[in-house]
Amino acid sequence: MSLAIFNPDCRQCPRLAAFLDEVKQQHPSYHARPVAPFGDNQARLLIVGLAPGMHGANASGRPFTGDYAGLMLYQTLFDFGFSNRPVSESLQDDLELKACRITNAVKCLPPQNKPATAEINQCNAYLSVELAGLSARSVVLALGVIAHQAALKACGLKSNYARFAHHAVHVLPNGLNLVDCYHTSRYNVQTKRLDQAMFRDVFVTIQRLLQTHEPCSA
């Protein structure tokens, strides 16, 4: 993978780099480094999350793997034909994504799962290159407000260009379709802010966008 999209040795954010050093000392078996995007290099669906979770992607080295947030995501990817397995277990499993890739707005684990604005902005250059490599009318699925805002910034747009709303579809000037969805976090699922039926509805819209190549509204 090009260093313009992902640098496994990136330490440009001092707070995050220092935190990862601490985590590696406390959990020697954890990945505890920047987490690479995962999936198809020719993806037409790019899923953007917030950042690696402490005991999830930060431990496993794969986005949304090892914690609750990945359960609904990978099951749904399998159900809609984007994955060959319904569960992501580790880098050593045989999971493959088809026409889909998963990335994060911030590639490193932030303290309290809260990246600083400067850290989001610093990491945005990687996302910008990743989005620029998508073909026209590809779909970007933003899981949460920060992912939504990061995607807009990566496309050179201001945050007020499009307002985040669950299951909203925004057609961007560069030909990409930005689809918003609540994050698949444990909190959102357990409080019923997001359930399986709602998430599947979002993927029905994504599937329609990819099949028709035409903008549509949710």
Protein Blocks (a to p, Z undefined) as FASTA:
>chain_A
ZZklocfkbckbmklmmmmmmmmmmmmmbnkiacddedjfkbcbdcddfbdcfklmmmno
pahihiaklmmmmmmmmmnopafbfbdfbfkbccdcehiacddfblbdcehhiacfklmm
mmmmmmmmmmmmpcehiacddedjklmmmmmmmnopafklpccdehiacddfkopacddd
ddfbfklmmnomacfklmmmmmmmmmmmmmnopacdZZ
